[in-house]
Amino acid sequence: MAIEVRIPTILRQYTDGAKAVEGSGDTLAQLIADLETRHAGLRARLLDEDNADQLRRFVNVYLNDEDVRFLDGVNTKVADGDSVTILPAVAGGRV
């Protein structure tokens, strides 16, 4: 069994168009490192370039529908069978 990671359209260029990929690891950081071995460039789009221990400001990651920012961020524990969803934050427009 593995961890399913749902990929948003904007990042599918790194997964050869796949909507979902599988990975493994004990933490979100390890999962991202594992994904990087098969999908080069994905890590740079998810982690802050100044502080690789943090997610980029406009990237939201959910573990089983819970925002990892309210858990332990990239140190959040993951396990086989979990589902991770990556969503780019949407902003802008006029009020």
N, C-alpha and C positions, 0 to 999 in steps of 0.2 A: 504494500500500500504506500501511497505517497501523499504529498500535499498538493492540492489543486490551486493554481494561481490564475485568476481571471485577468486578462490583459485588455486594457482599453484600446480602442481603434488607433489612437495616436502612437502607441508603442508597439503595435503589431509588426512594424517593419523590422523589429529586433527578434521576432519570433516566427519569421517566415509566414506571417499572416495568421498564425494560430490565435484563436480567441481565448484559449486556456492552455496552460502548460503545467507540467508536474515537476516538483522538486523535492528536496529533502533538507533536513537540518533540525537542530534543536531550538533555534531562535530564529526570528525574522532575519537578522543579519546573516546567519549561516544559510538560510534559505536563499537570500538574494545572492550570496557568494556562489552557491550551487547553481543557480539559474545563469549567472554570468559565464560559467564554464561552457554552457551550450548556447547562450543567447548574448553574445558579446555586445556591450553598449547599454544593456538594460540597467546595470548597476549605476552607471553615471547619471541616468535619467531619474533614478529613485532617491539616491543619497546626496546630501548637500556636499558640494565640492570643497567647501571650507572646513566642514566637520563631517567626516564620513560616518560618524556615530549618530547622525540625525537624518531624518527624511527631509527631502526638499520641502520648502514651505508650501508649495502649491500642489503637492502630491498627497492624496489621502489613501491610506491603506487600512483595510478592514480585515480582521480575523474573525471568521464566523459571525459576521455582521457587527462586530464591535470595533470602533476606531482605536487603532493601536496607540495613538497619542494619549489616550486615557488609560492605557495599560502600561507597558514598559517600553514603548517606542520600538526601536530596532532590537532591543533585548527581550521583547515579548516572546515567551515560550510558544512553540508550535509543535504539533504532533501529527503523525500519520492520520489521514482522514480529515484533517482540517481543510478549510477553504479560505483562501486569501484573495481579496478583491482589491485591485489597484484602480483608483479613480483620480483623474486630474481635477483639480479645483476649477470651477467655472466662475468667472467674475466679469464685471464690465457692464456696459450699457448705461442708459440714462434713466434717471428717476423722474 
